[in-house]
Amino acid sequence: MLEINISGLKLKSPIILASGILGVSCSTMKRVINSGAGAVTTKSIGPKPRIGYKNPSIIEVYPETFLNSVGLGNPGIDDFVSEIKEIKNYNFPLIVSVFGDNIDSYLEVALKAENAGADALEINISCPHAEISCIGINKDLTHSVITELKKRIKIPIFVKLNPNVTDICEIALASENAGADAVVAINTLEAMIIDVNVKRPILSHGSGGLSGRAIHPIAVKKVYDLYKVLKIPIIGCGGICEWKDVVEFFLAGASAVQIGTALYQGFDIISKINYNLINYLEEKDYHSISDIRGLAHQYKVQEVPDFD
Ligand SMILES: Cc1cc2nc3c(=O)[nH]c(=O)nc-3n(C[C@H](O)[C@H](O)[C@H](O)COP(=O)(O)O)c2cc1C
């Protein structure tokens, strides 16, 4: 019932681990899979090791809603290759998230990840708090990066979209036209909180990216809009905390979903969501979660009324 096929990847559940959460070591990724996830996405990996920003770099703003600016800290692809190879011993679908600061470095990381055994690549063009990897605010740059990657990479390429743009559909269409196999919507939303006593932003970097429950309705709307214009599949991401959030993403048009922030509650959340999704589908007499994809679009929303 929950099995899906996304760009040729066969997943036992539509729930994928989102990039940046528990995705740097084989042992934690194995635990995520054992808790019922269909695939894992690694932390975004770049051409060189990066320390990232100093603490405080993550803070809970409201219940289940976080602001972070970890700043793409990662071990670098040369070091990470051995982790990818180890993960491949366990035979579960592995999506490696890659970033660079120009086309050549994206390509270098992508090729190394593919050679090490990644099943798909997620191209992070969208980190809101690191100046590099912000290609995704420009449709022409996005088109160039994805076109070059598609010329050399054989495994599926997913593009992680930046919600901090005027028109996310424009960037998604540029990705699709360049040959992307799917898009992931959305990355975190640019945000800031200021301490009123010390009168300075709380995060060391100043601004950060908002994730978790508060961004879910925003992510649903982006998926809904993207479904109207794209032919390639959409992976919904943002604020999944319970099974209903997954259903909403599918009804808006997603073909799979990613979960990140809510995992701070523990790994069990994934098995609970899977269990409740099956109950929902059985109760409503659906055979597969894919049967509900895009159904919210059948409802004709009210147009803006004319002035009398
Ligand atoms: C601490 C933290 C680190 C993140 N690091 C990355 C990253 O390296 N690459 C990336 O594409 N997204 C990263 N993200 C964004 C998540 O993958 C996801 O798009 C976002 O958090 C929304 O999903 P969520 O509300 O389920 O967490 C990070 C998010 C958090 C909270």
PDBQT file of the ligand as one rigid body, heavy atoms in Angstrom, charges set to zero:
ROOT
HETATM    1  C1  LIG A 401      19.415  21.243  11.259  1.00  0.00    +0.000 C 
HETATM    2  C2  LIG A 401      19.009  21.211   9.821  1.00  0.00    +0.000 A 
HETATM    3  C3  LIG A 401      19.984  21.020   8.839  1.00  0.00    +0.000 A 
HETATM    4  C4  LIG A 401      19.623  20.995   7.490  1.00  0.00    +0.000 A 
HETATM    5  N1  LIG A 401      20.579  20.771   6.549  1.00  0.00    +0.000 NA
HETATM    6  C5  LIG A 401      20.226  20.664   5.241  1.00  0.00    +0.000 A 
HETATM    7  C6  LIG A 401      21.197  20.345   4.252  1.00  0.00    +0.000 A 
HETATM    8  O1  LIG A 401      22.375  20.109   4.538  1.00  0.00    +0.000 OA
HETATM    9  N2  LIG A 401      20.779  20.293   2.960  1.00  0.00    +0.000 N 
HETATM   10  C7  LIG A 401      19.479  20.499   2.585  1.00  0.00    +0.000 A 
HETATM   11  O2  LIG A 401      19.156  20.422   1.400  1.00  0.00    +0.000 OA
HETATM   12  N3  LIG A 401      18.527  20.768   3.515  1.00  0.00    +0.000 NA
HETATM   13  C8  LIG A 401      18.879  20.861   4.819  1.00  0.00    +0.000 A 
HETATM   14  N4  LIG A 401      17.923  21.124   5.764  1.00  0.00    +0.000 N 
HETATM   15  C9  LIG A 401      16.534  21.335   5.322  1.00  0.00    +0.000 C 
HETATM   16  C10 LIG A 401      15.703  20.049   5.433  1.00  0.00    +0.000 C 
HETATM   17  O3  LIG A 401      16.208  19.038   4.584  1.00  0.00    +0.000 OA
HETATM   18  C11 LIG A 401      14.236  20.317   5.048  1.00  0.00    +0.000 C 
HETATM   19  O4  LIG A 401      14.172  20.798   3.734  1.00  0.00    +0.000 OA
HETATM   20  C12 LIG A 401      13.581  21.333   5.967  1.00  0.00    +0.000 C 
HETATM   21  O5  LIG A 401      14.039  21.209   7.287  1.00  0.00    +0.000 OA
HETATM   22  C13 LIG A 401      12.057  21.211   5.944  1.00  0.00    +0.000 C 
HETATM   23  O6  LIG A 401      11.644  19.942   6.374  1.00  0.00    +0.000 OA
HETATM   24  P1  LIG A 401      11.209  19.654   7.915  1.00  0.00    +0.000 P 
HETATM   25  O7  LIG A 401      10.246  20.733   8.292  1.00  0.00    +0.000 OA
HETATM   26  O8  LIG A 401      10.594  18.274   7.903  1.00  0.00    +0.000 OA
HETATM   27  O9  LIG A 401      12.456  19.704   8.717  1.00  0.00    +0.000 OA
HETATM   28  C14 LIG A 401      18.262  21.155   7.111  1.00  0.00    +0.000 A 
HETATM   29  C15 LIG A 401      17.291  21.340   8.106  1.00  0.00    +0.000 A 
HETATM   30  C16 LIG A 401      17.640  21.359   9.449  1.00  0.00    +0.000 A 
HETATM   31  C17 LIG A 401      16.559  21.541  10.492  1.00  0.00    +0.000 C 
ENDROOT
TORSDOF 0
